[in-house]
């Protein structure tokens, strides 16, 4: 039977085994999927061992996505741009590295009926998640994309880097100099974990904006709650989580699982 894993540290919180087993069951596909806690200094060693055991692939979570990028033999263009890998496929003796986070976000925005084409988009944060989502968002042709980050230099250099694949204006800046309203505000900071909303000037989000927090939780995250308090439509990242997993499944198995039912099921279970 083909064997898959999620590798991380910590990893016990990961919903990936549940999600991939659900996909496999719904498609009558036979595979095994387990989580594996990897010692912080033993990521490459663990993957090499799995290769000897002829595993089929794995998802990578915190803090190993950059290491996975470095050990992949072949990178998909989106993983190359992201500088991080969340999916490895072991194929014909080679490790293929992909990054499905951005496509997962874009597909979940589609599910939520949020359009990117022609939109003025603000991405909050310039860390690993922001790096992963920006190129797939740019590929859907927004009119403008602004990256705002607490450490301004990181926003500026990420904007310069992403400009190479953009057909629109991409700029990086601090939160304090943001101006005008945005159609879509994507929170790719980790600030919701500590119940903090990035310091956005008045007028950035209004009742005709859409907002998306990459973090997800059983109740509205502080960012989702803040956006709703401005009258905006807002979603958390649960749908992205399921959609990025569906993209990994497609890379591994050549078939794309349905996501809608699982997103609703996970939401119900989280809220119990
Ligand atoms: P990261 O690389 O550590 O980057 C963290 C980012 O958050 C940096 O830009 C940092 O700014 C900013 N930040 C942290 N605390 C802040 C605060 N109090 N105020 C303003 N900015 C703050 O983390 P990451 O890997 O990009 O992950 C970011 C979030 O995305 C996490 O919540 C993660 O769970 C989520 N995520 C979700 C999915 C999904 O499928 N739903 C997938 C991937 C990631 P500085 O540069 O100034 O430090």
Boltz pocket constraint, residues with backbone or C-beta under 6 A from the ligand:
constraints:
  - pocket:
      binder: B
      contacts: [[A, 101], [A, 104], [A, 124], [A, 125], [A, 126], [A, 127], [A, 128], [A, 129], [A, 130], [A, 149], [A, 150], [A, 151], [A, 154], [A, 187], [A, 188], [A, 189], [A, 190], [A, 191], [A, 193], [A, 194], [A, 196], [A, 197], [A, 198], [A, 199], [A, 213], [A, 214], [A, 215], [A, 216], [A, 237], [A, 238], [A, 240], [A, 241], [A, 242], [A, 244]]
      max_distance: 6.0
